[in-house]
Amino acid sequence: MRHPNGYGTVAKLSGVRRNPYVARKTKSWDDRGYPVYETIGYYPTREAGLIALAQYNKDPWNIRQEKITLEELYDLWLEKKAPKLGQSNRASLKSVFKRCAPLFNVSYKDLRAHQMQMIIDANECSYSRQNTLKNLFRHLDGFALELDIVTRCYSGLLTSAPAPETTKLPFTAAEIAALWAAQSEPWVDSALVFLYSGFRISELLDIKTADVDLTAGTIKGGTKTKAGKNRIVPIHPRIAPLIAARLAQGGEYLFEHDAQKVTPYRYYTFWRAIMKRIPAAHTVHETRHTFRSRLDSAGANKRCIDLIMGHKSKDVGERVYTHKTIQELRTAIELITQ
């Protein structure tokens, strides 16, 4: 009986062999139009090859523990596990995988810590990229363990460069006062909302008007991490009129330009104009740094700061046992005064 297209074939090889039958599937075609095969295995009889081919088509990853390469495992992880991660985290992990090219064809079960470490050290990449590579190997190790490809995870032995000293500069009181003085100018209100809410640029631009509750005095937003997704941030009284004015425009998103959602790339043109007006030379992310610094200086509860910022608390007791109400978060955020 003819197999369906893409099912694969069992062929007998020439010569005297212990396992003369090969089960294989066509995975691509070369420049001459000849098939490029993916070999499933070698077998003593045609029947054994057909059984292996049937098992492979039923569960391709059930019988390839010995052969699956780093690249093949990554492709399967990308399909099965990556969609469960946050969009930003997933994009970061995908962006560093190309650095693993020297190990693409290495059988994952034979991969060792020194080879993973070689990838981390080879390109002298930044601290954040080194940590993203460590995180990628951790994900792949966990997936390989789940599939019984490995019996131990070497990613736990990996090291990276120490975290560099922060270069973030908070806004000064004079710069914040200059923004308030220019609040009626185009887009200056967005800088003030950043400074009094702690949202990241992508988070603020993703906020829809439906996520703003002026009656309750809250904004629901956040996309980057599990702790930060859809968090509730109280609206500081000073920016409440700015938020209300934006809502009155009637758009789908809180911040729009020409009735369209604003991309981070487009927003940077507005930001440069804002900084020129003050004048100052801050990044958008330094508003978030300033917000946290001001909360900390005002003596805000550390757990409240983590909840407002969307950070995972480093203290297990705080993370597990402490629950904060919206009123407590509002009390914390209102410690910031002009």
C-alpha contacts under 8 A as a table, 3 or more apart, distances in Angstrom:
res1	aa1	res2	aa2	distance
3	H	7	Y	6.15
3	H	8	G	7.55
4	P	7	Y	5.58
5	N	8	G	7.68
6	G	25	K	7.01
6	G	26	T	7.11
7	Y	25	K	6.91
7	Y	53	L	7.99
7	Y	57	N	6.96
8	G	23	A	7.29
8	G	24	R	5.65
8	G	25	K	4.20
8	G	26	T	6.72
8	G	53	L	7.07
9	T	23	A	5.85
9	T	24	R	5.67
9	T	25	K	6.37
9	T	50	L	7.86
9	T	53	L	7.63
10	V	21	Y	6.46
10	V	22	V	5.51
10	V	23	A	4.41
10	V	24	R	6.41
10	V	46	R	6.71
10	V	49	G	6.03
10	V	50	L	6.44
10	V	53	L	7.83
11	A	21	Y	5.55
11	A	22	V	5.41
11	A	23	A	6.64
11	A	46	R	7.80
12	K	20	P	5.65
12	K	21	Y	4.48
12	K	22	V	6.40
12	K	46	R	7.77
13	L	20	P	5.30
13	L	21	Y	6.05
13	L	22	V	7.13
14	S	20	P	7.40
15	G	20	P	7.93
16	V	20	P	7.34
17	R	20	P	5.08
18	R	44	P	6.32
19	N	22	V	7.83
19	N	42	Y	5.52
19	N	43	Y	4.52
19	N	44	P	4.10
19	N	45	T	7.28
20	P	42	Y	6.80
20	P	43	Y	6.36
20	P	44	P	5.92
20	P	45	T	7.37
21	Y	42	Y	5.58
21	Y	43	Y	5.12
21	Y	44	P	6.22
21	Y	45	T	6.19
21	Y	46	R	5.97
21	Y	49	G	6.54
22	V	39	T	7.24
22	V	40	I	7.49
22	V	41	G	5.86
22	V	42	Y	4.52
22	V	43	Y	6.29
22	V	49	G	6.59
23	A	39	T	6.26
23	A	40	I	5.42
23	A	41	G	5.60
23	A	42	Y	6.45
23	A	43	Y	7.83
23	A	49	G	5.41
23	A	50	L	7.15
23	A	52	A	7.31
23	A	53	L	6.14
24	R	37	Y	6.21
24	R	38	E	5.51
24	R	39	T	4.43
24	R	40	I	5.25
24	R	41	G	7.28
24	R	53	L	7.57
25	K	37	Y	5.50
25	K	38	E	5.19
25	K	39	T	6.61
25	K	40	I	7.56
26	T	29	W	7.85
26	T	35	P	5.98
26	T	36	V	5.75
26	T	37	Y	4.48
26	T	38	E	6.06
27	K	35	P	7.54
27	K	36	V	5.94
27	K	37	Y	5.68
27	K	38	E	5.98
28	S	35	P	5.99
28	S	36	V	5.15
28	S	37	Y	7.20
29	W	32	R	7.78
29	W	33	G	5.55
29	W	34	Y	5.46
29	W	35	P	4.48
29	W	36	V	5.35
30	D	33	G	5.31
30	D	34	Y	5.45
30	D	35	P	6.36
30	D	36	V	6.52
31	D	34	Y	7.42
40	I	52	A	7.78
40	I	53	L	7.38
40	I	56	Y	7.72
40	I	64	R	7.58
41	G	49	G	7.68
41	G	52	A	7.84
42	Y	49	G	7.14
43	Y	46	R	7.22
43	Y	48	A	5.99
43	Y	49	G	5.58
44	P	48	A	6.89
44	P	49	G	7.89
45	T	48	A	5.29
45	T	49	G	6.49
46	R	49	G	5.06
46	R	50	L	6.22
47	E	50	L	5.08
47	E	51	I	6.24
48	A	51	I	5.12
48	A	52	A	6.24
49	G	52	A	5.09
49	G	53	L	6.09
50	L	53	L	4.95
50	L	54	A	6.11
51	I	54	A	5.12
51	I	55	Q	6.19
52	A	55	Q	5.04
52	A	56	Y	6.04
53	L	56	Y	5.01
53	L	57	N	6.23
54	A	57	N	5.20
54	A	58	K	6.22
55	Q	58	K	5.08
55	Q	59	D	6.05
55	Q	60	P	7.25
55	Q	62	N	7.88
55	Q	63	I	7.74
56	Y	59	D	5.14
56	Y	60	P	4.26
56	Y	61	W	7.19
56	Y	62	N	7.13
56	Y	63	I	6.78
57	N	60	P	5.61
59	D	62	N	5.52
59	D	63	I	7.91
60	P	63	I	6.86
60	P	64	R	7.31
61	W	64	R	5.54
61	W	65	Q	7.10
61	W	147	L	7.90
62	N	65	Q	7.01
62	N	147	L	7.85
63	I	66	E	7.86
64	R	67	K	5.29
64	R	68	I	5.66
65	Q	68	I	5.77
65	Q	109	K	7.57
65	Q	147	L	7.66
65	Q	148	D	7.01
65	Q	149	I	4.82
66	E	107	S	7.31
66	E	109	K	6.74
66	E	149	I	7.03
67	K	107	S	5.64
67	K	108	Y	7.64
67	K	109	K	7.95
68	I	72	E	6.00
68	I	73	L	6.41
68	I	107	S	5.58
68	I	108	Y	6.15
68	I	109	K	7.86
69	T	72	E	5.12
69	T	73	L	6.10
69	T	104	F	6.52
69	T	105	N	5.31
69	T	106	V	5.22
69	T	107	S	4.17
69	T	108	Y	5.03
70	L	73	L	5.19
70	L	74	Y	6.10
70	L	103	L	6.62
70	L	104	F	5.14
70	L	105	N	6.30
70	L	106	V	5.99
70	L	107	S	6.29
70	L	108	Y	5.12
71	E	74	Y	5.06
71	E	75	D	6.22
71	E	103	L	7.90
71	E	104	F	4.71
71	E	105	N	6.54
72	E	75	D	5.12
72	E	76	L	6.34
73	L	76	L	5.18
73	L	77	W	6.04
73	L	108	Y	7.61
73	L	140	L	7.30
73	L	144	A	7.55
74	Y	77	W	4.93
74	Y	78	L	5.94
74	Y	140	L	6.83
75	D	78	L	5.03
75	D	79	E	6.40
76	L	79	E	5.08
76	L	80	K	6.03
76	L	81	K	7.99
77	W	80	K	5.13
77	W	81	K	5.09
77	W	82	A	6.20
77	W	140	L	7.10
77	W	143	F	7.04
78	L	81	K	5.93
78	L	82	A	4.82
78	L	83	P	7.19
79	E	82	A	6.45
79	E	83	P	7.06
80	K	83	P	6.94
81	K	84	K	5.77
81	K	85	L	7.48
82	A	85	L	5.44
82	A	90	R	6.19
83	P	86	G	7.68
83	P	90	R	7.58
85	L	89	N	6.49
85	L	90	R	5.92
86	G	89	N	5.28
86	G	90	R	5.99
86	G	223	T	7.42
86	G	224	K	6.28
86	G	225	T	6.35
86	G	226	K	7.51
87	Q	90	R	5.14
87	Q	91	A	6.12
87	Q	223	T	7.98
87	Q	224	K	7.23
88	S	91	A	5.16
88	S	92	S	6.26
88	S	224	K	5.94
89	N	92	S	5.18
89	N	93	L	6.29
89	N	224	K	7.34
89	N	225	T	7.80
90	R	93	L	5.25
90	R	94	K	6.21
91	A	94	K	5.15
91	A	95	S	6.12
92	S	95	S	5.15
92	S	96	V	6.67
92	S	132	T	6.93
93	L	96	V	5.60
93	L	97	F	6.57
93	L	132	T	6.23
93	L	133	L	7.18
93	L	135	N	7.69
93	L	136	L	5.86
94	K	97	F	5.43
94	K	98	K	7.92
95	S	98	K	6.89
96	V	99	R	5.64
96	V	100	C	7.60
96	V	129	R	7.19
96	V	132	T	7.18
96	V	133	L	6.33
97	F	100	C	5.41
97	F	101	A	7.52
97	F	133	L	7.57
97	F	136	L	7.83
98	K	101	A	5.51
99	R	102	P	7.76
99	R	119	I	6.77
100	C	103	L	5.66
100	C	104	F	6.49
100	C	119	I	6.12
101	A	104	F	5.08
102	P	105	N	7.78
103	L	106	V	5.24
103	L	115	Q	7.94
106	V	110	D	7.17
106	V	111	L	6.86
107	S	110	D	5.43
107	S	111	L	6.62
108	Y	111	L	5.07
108	Y	149	I	7.50
108	Y	150	V	7.89
109	K	149	I	5.93
109	K	150	V	5.48
111	L	115	Q	6.71
111	L	116	M	7.64
112	R	115	Q	5.54
112	R	116	M	6.65
112	R	154	Y	6.39
113	A	116	M	5.14
113	A	117	Q	6.02
113	A	154	Y	5.09
113	A	155	S	6.44
113	A	157	L	6.58
113	A	158	L	6.69
114	H	117	Q	4.91
114	H	118	M	6.02
115	Q	118	M	4.98
115	Q	119	I	6.68
116	M	119	I	5.33
116	M	120	I	6.62
116	M	137	F	7.56
116	M	155	S	7.60
116	M	158	L	7.48
117	Q	120	I	5.03
117	Q	121	D	6.12
117	Q	158	L	5.99
117	Q	159	T	7.24
118	M	121	D	5.18
118	M	122	A	5.61
119	I	122	A	5.27
119	I	123	N	7.30
120	I	123	N	7.02
120	I	124	E	7.56
120	I	125	C	7.66
120	I	130	Q	5.65
120	I	133	L	6.54
120	I	134	K	7.54
120	I	160	S	7.24
121	D	124	E	5.64
121	D	125	C	7.59
121	D	130	Q	7.91
121	D	160	S	7.84
125	C	129	R	6.11
125	C	130	Q	6.27
126	S	129	R	5.19
126	S	130	Q	6.12
127	Y	130	Q	5.17
127	Y	131	N	6.29
127	Y	160	S	7.02
127	Y	161	A	5.74
127	Y	162	P	6.99
127	Y	163	A	6.23
127	Y	164	P	7.39
128	S	131	N	5.15
128	S	132	T	6.18
129	R	132	T	4.87
129	R	133	L	6.23
130	Q	133	L	5.13
130	Q	134	K	6.34
130	Q	160	S	5.88
130	Q	161	A	7.36
131	N	134	K	4.94
131	N	135	N	6.09
131	N	160	S	6.47
132	T	135	N	4.91
132	T	136	L	6.13
133	L	136	L	4.98
133	L	137	F	6.30
134	K	137	F	5.24
134	K	138	R	6.18
134	K	155	S	6.78
134	K	158	L	6.72
134	K	159	T	7.76
134	K	160	S	7.88
135	N	138	R	4.96
135	N	139	H	6.29
136	L	139	H	5.15
136	L	140	L	6.25
137	F	140	L	5.02
137	F	141	D	5.89
137	F	155	S	5.74
138	R	141	D	5.11
138	R	142	G	6.17
138	R	153	C	7.74
138	R	155	S	5.26
138	R	156	G	7.22
139	H	142	G	5.23
139	H	143	F	6.24
140	L	143	F	5.05
140	L	144	A	6.00
141	D	144	A	5.04
141	D	145	L	6.08
141	D	150	V	7.81
141	D	153	C	5.47
141	D	154	Y	7.37
141	D	155	S	6.71
142	G	145	L	5.09
142	G	146	E	6.22
142	G	153	C	7.14
143	F	146	E	4.97
143	F	147	L	6.32
144	A	147	L	5.08
144	A	148	D	6.21
144	A	149	I	5.06
144	A	150	V	5.84
145	L	148	D	5.06
145	L	149	I	5.88
145	L	150	V	5.17
145	L	151	T	6.10
145	L	152	R	7.02
145	L	153	C	7.41
146	E	149	I	7.63
147	L	150	V	7.87
148	D	151	T	6.78
150	V	153	C	7.34
153	C	156	G	6.49
154	Y	157	L	5.63
154	Y	158	L	7.39
155	S	158	L	5.44
168	K	286	E	5.99
168	K	289	H	7.00
169	L	282	H	7.36
169	L	286	E	6.37
169	L	289	H	7.72
169	L	290	T	7.71
170	P	286	E	5.92
170	P	287	T	6.99
170	P	289	H	6.22
170	P	290	T	4.53
170	P	293	S	7.63
171	F	175	E	6.06
171	F	176	I	6.57
171	F	282	H	7.60
171	F	286	E	7.41
171	F	287	T	7.10
171	F	290	T	6.02
172	T	175	E	5.17
172	T	176	I	6.37
173	A	176	I	5.17
173	A	177	A	6.12
173	A	338	Q	7.86
174	A	177	A	5.02
174	A	178	A	6.15
175	E	178	A	4.96
175	E	179	L	6.38
175	E	278	I	6.57
175	E	279	P	7.90
175	E	280	A	7.45
176	I	179	L	5.09
176	I	180	W	6.44
176	I	192	L	7.93
177	A	180	W	5.09
177	A	181	A	6.22
177	A	338	Q	7.83
178	A	181	A	5.01
178	A	182	A	6.32
178	A	278	I	5.85
179	L	182	A	5.07
179	L	183	Q	5.89
179	L	188	V	6.58
179	L	191	A	7.76
179	L	192	L	7.08
179	L	278	I	6.63
180	W	183	Q	4.96
180	W	192	L	7.56
182	A	185	E	5.58
182	A	188	V	6.78
183	Q	186	P	7.90
183	Q	188	V	5.30
183	Q	189	D	5.59
184	S	188	V	7.07
184	S	189	D	7.41
185	E	188	V	5.81
185	E	189	D	7.88
186	P	189	D	7.50
187	W	190	S	5.38
187	W	191	A	7.17
187	W	270	F	6.56
187	W	271	W	7.82
187	W	274	I	7.29
188	V	191	A	5.32
188	V	192	L	6.63
188	V	274	I	6.11
189	D	192	L	5.13
189	D	193	V	6.23
189	D	242	L	6.27
190	S	193	V	5.02
190	S	194	F	6.23
190	S	255	F	7.88
191	A	194	F	5.09
191	A	195	L	6.29
191	A	271	W	7.90
191	A	274	I	7.95
191	A	284	V	7.97
191	A	287	T	7.57
192	L	195	L	4.99
192	L	196	Y	6.25
192	L	239	I	7.08
193	V	196	Y	5.24
193	V	197	S	5.89
193	V	239	I	6.21
193	V	242	L	7.84
193	V	243	I	7.96
194	F	197	S	5.40
194	F	198	G	5.56
194	F	199	F	5.89
194	F	200	R	7.60
194	F	204	L	7.80
194	F	287	T	5.83
194	F	288	R	6.71
195	L	198	G	6.13
195	L	287	T	4.99
195	L	288	R	6.47
195	L	290	T	6.79
195	L	291	F	5.47
196	Y	236	H	6.37
196	Y	239	I	7.19
196	Y	291	F	6.30
196	Y	333	I	7.94
196	Y	336	I	7.92
197	S	233	V	6.94
197	S	234	P	7.80
197	S	235	I	7.13
197	S	236	H	7.33
197	S	288	R	7.91
197	S	291	F	7.13
197	S	308	I	7.93
198	G	287	T	6.99
198	G	288	R	4.60
198	G	289	H	7.82
198	G	291	F	5.58
198	G	292	R	7.15
198	G	308	I	7.48
198	G	309	M	5.98
199	F	203	E	5.88
199	F	204	L	5.73
199	F	222	G	7.27
199	F	288	R	6.52
199	F	309	M	7.14
200	R	203	E	5.10
200	R	204	L	6.17
200	R	222	G	7.92
200	R	285	H	6.62
200	R	288	R	6.76
201	I	204	L	5.36
201	I	205	L	6.22
201	I	264	P	6.69
201	I	284	V	6.90
201	I	285	H	7.26
202	S	205	L	5.32
202	S	206	D	6.14
202	S	223	T	7.99
202	S	263	T	7.98
202	S	264	P	6.46
203	E	206	D	5.17
203	E	207	I	6.50
203	E	221	G	6.35
203	E	222	G	5.07
203	E	223	T	6.09
203	E	224	K	7.90
204	L	207	I	5.40
204	L	221	G	7.36
204	L	222	G	7.80
204	L	255	F	7.89
205	L	253	Y	7.48
205	L	254	L	7.38
205	L	255	F	6.16
205	L	261	K	7.38
205	L	262	V	6.38
205	L	263	T	7.13
205	L	264	P	7.47
206	D	221	G	7.68
206	D	253	Y	7.01
207	I	211	D	6.48
207	I	220	K	7.55
207	I	221	G	5.95
207	I	253	Y	5.89
207	I	254	L	5.91
207	I	255	F	7.80
208	K	211	D	5.36
208	K	212	V	7.25
208	K	252	E	5.69
208	K	253	Y	4.00
208	K	254	L	5.33
209	T	212	V	5.40
209	T	247	L	6.31
209	T	250	G	7.97
209	T	251	G	7.11
209	T	252	E	5.79
209	T	253	Y	5.25
209	T	254	L	5.01
210	A	213	D	7.58
210	A	252	E	7.67
211	D	219	I	5.82
211	D	220	K	5.20
211	D	221	G	7.19
212	V	217	G	7.87
212	V	218	T	6.12
212	V	219	I	4.59
212	V	220	K	6.51
213	D	216	A	5.46
213	D	217	G	5.68
213	D	218	T	5.33
213	D	219	I	6.29
214	L	217	G	4.56
214	L	218	T	6.50
214	L	240	A	7.84
214	L	244	A	7.45
217	G	234	P	5.81
217	G	235	I	5.26
217	G	240	A	7.92
218	T	232	I	6.43
218	T	233	V	5.58
218	T	234	P	4.29
218	T	235	I	5.19
219	I	232	I	5.76
219	I	233	V	5.24
219	I	234	P	6.28
219	I	235	I	6.67
220	K	230	N	5.49
220	K	231	R	5.57
220	K	232	I	4.66
220	K	233	V	6.34
221	G	229	K	6.66
221	G	230	N	4.54
221	G	231	R	5.55
221	G	232	I	6.70
221	G	233	V	7.68
222	G	225	T	7.96
222	G	228	G	5.29
222	G	229	K	4.47
222	G	230	N	4.98
222	G	231	R	5.98
222	G	310	G	7.34
223	T	228	G	6.23
223	T	229	K	4.52
223	T	230	N	6.71
224	K	228	G	6.14
224	K	229	K	6.35
225	T	228	G	4.93
225	T	229	K	5.89
225	T	310	G	7.42
225	T	311	H	7.96
226	K	229	K	5.51
227	A	231	R	7.70
227	A	307	L	7.68
227	A	310	G	5.26
227	A	311	H	5.84
227	A	312	K	5.56
228	G	231	R	5.69
228	G	307	L	7.68
228	G	309	M	7.10
228	G	310	G	3.63
228	G	311	H	6.26
229	K	310	G	7.27
231	R	307	L	7.43
231	R	308	I	7.24
231	R	310	G	6.73
232	I	308	I	7.09
232	I	326	I	7.77
233	V	308	I	5.62
233	V	329	L	7.58
234	P	326	I	7.21
234	P	329	L	6.75
234	P	330	R	5.38
234	P	333	I	7.23
235	I	239	I	6.94
235	I	240	A	6.17
235	I	330	R	7.70
236	H	239	I	5.70
236	H	240	A	6.34
236	H	330	R	7.60
236	H	333	I	6.55
236	H	334	E	6.12
237	P	240	A	5.11
237	P	241	P	7.88
237	P	334	E	7.57
238	R	241	P	7.13
239	I	242	L	5.12
239	I	243	I	6.26
240	A	243	I	5.12
240	A	244	A	6.12
241	P	244	A	4.98
241	P	245	A	6.13
242	L	245	A	5.16
242	L	246	R	6.40
243	I	246	R	5.18
243	I	247	L	6.25
243	I	254	L	7.84
244	A	247	L	5.05
244	A	248	A	6.19
245	A	248	A	5.11
245	A	249	Q	6.90
246	R	249	Q	5.49
246	R	250	G	7.72
246	R	254	L	6.06
246	R	255	F	6.88
247	L	250	G	5.72
247	L	251	G	7.23
247	L	254	L	6.26
251	G	254	L	6.76
251	G	256	E	6.94
251	G	259	A	6.44
253	Y	256	E	6.04
253	Y	261	K	6.39
255	F	261	K	7.05
255	F	262	V	6.97
256	E	259	A	5.63
256	E	260	Q	5.27
256	E	261	K	4.93
256	E	262	V	5.59
257	H	260	Q	5.28
257	H	261	K	6.59
257	H	262	V	6.21
262	V	266	R	6.23
262	V	267	Y	6.36
263	T	266	R	5.20
263	T	267	Y	6.15
264	P	267	Y	4.92
264	P	268	Y	6.32
265	Y	268	Y	5.53
265	Y	269	T	7.48
266	R	269	T	5.77
266	R	270	F	7.35
267	Y	270	F	5.19
267	Y	271	W	6.23
268	Y	271	W	4.76
268	Y	272	R	6.13
269	T	272	R	5.37
269	T	273	A	6.62
270	F	273	A	5.24
270	F	274	I	6.36
271	W	274	I	4.99
271	W	275	M	6.23
271	W	284	V	7.45
272	R	275	M	5.17
272	R	276	K	6.15
273	A	276	K	5.08
273	A	277	R	6.26
274	I	277	R	5.15
274	I	278	I	6.65
274	I	279	P	7.86
275	M	278	I	5.47
275	M	279	P	5.29
275	M	280	A	4.97
275	M	281	A	6.00
275	M	282	H	7.04
276	K	279	P	4.67
276	K	280	A	6.36
276	K	281	A	7.81
277	R	280	A	7.84
282	H	286	E	6.30
283	T	286	E	5.34
283	T	287	T	7.50
284	V	287	T	5.73
284	V	288	R	7.66
285	H	288	R	5.33
285	H	289	H	6.61
286	E	289	H	4.76
286	E	290	T	5.93
287	T	290	T	4.97
287	T	291	F	6.08
288	R	291	F	5.01
288	R	292	R	6.36
289	H	292	R	5.39
289	H	293	S	6.17
290	T	293	S	5.04
290	T	294	R	6.07
291	F	294	R	5.26
291	F	295	L	6.29
292	R	295	L	5.10
292	R	296	D	6.11
292	R	305	I	7.15
292	R	309	M	7.68
293	S	296	D	5.09
293	S	297	S	6.03
294	R	297	S	5.04
294	R	298	A	6.04
294	R	336	I	6.38
295	L	298	A	5.11
295	L	299	G	6.46
295	L	300	A	5.43
295	L	305	I	7.09
295	L	332	A	7.34
295	L	333	I	6.93
295	L	335	L	6.86
295	L	336	I	6.27
296	D	299	G	5.23
296	D	300	A	5.66
296	D	302	K	7.67
296	D	305	I	7.86
297	S	300	A	7.62
298	A	335	L	5.89
298	A	336	I	6.62
299	G	335	L	7.85
300	A	304	C	7.11
300	A	305	I	6.80
300	A	332	A	5.18
300	A	333	I	7.66
300	A	335	L	7.01
301	N	304	C	5.22
301	N	305	I	6.33
301	N	332	A	6.77
302	K	305	I	5.06
302	K	306	D	6.34
303	R	306	D	5.11
303	R	307	L	6.24
303	R	313	S	6.77
303	R	318	E	6.66
303	R	319	R	7.95
303	R	322	T	7.81
304	C	307	L	5.09
304	C	308	I	6.13
304	C	324	K	6.96
304	C	328	E	7.40
304	C	329	L	5.68
304	C	332	A	6.72
305	I	308	I	5.22
305	I	309	M	5.99
305	I	329	L	7.99
305	I	332	A	7.58
306	D	309	M	5.14
306	D	310	G	5.72
306	D	311	H	4.66
306	D	312	K	6.42
306	D	313	S	6.12
307	L	310	G	5.10
307	L	311	H	6.27
307	L	312	K	7.74
308	I	311	H	7.84
308	I	329	L	7.13
312	K	319	R	7.37
313	S	316	V	7.18
313	S	318	E	6.64
313	S	319	R	5.39
314	K	318	E	7.91
314	K	319	R	7.34
315	D	318	E	5.27
315	D	319	R	6.06
316	V	319	R	4.94
316	V	320	V	6.01
317	G	320	V	5.35
317	G	321	Y	5.60
317	G	322	T	7.21
318	E	321	Y	5.68
318	E	322	T	5.11
319	R	322	T	6.37
324	K	328	E	6.07
324	K	329	L	6.96
325	T	328	E	5.22
325	T	329	L	6.49
326	I	329	L	5.03
326	I	330	R	6.08
327	Q	330	R	4.90
327	Q	331	T	6.09
328	E	331	T	5.04
328	E	332	A	6.27
329	L	332	A	5.07
329	L	333	I	6.22
330	R	333	I	5.16
330	R	334	E	6.05
331	T	334	E	5.30
331	T	335	L	6.66
332	A	335	L	5.49
332	A	336	I	7.97
333	I	336	I	6.02
334	E	337	T	6.95
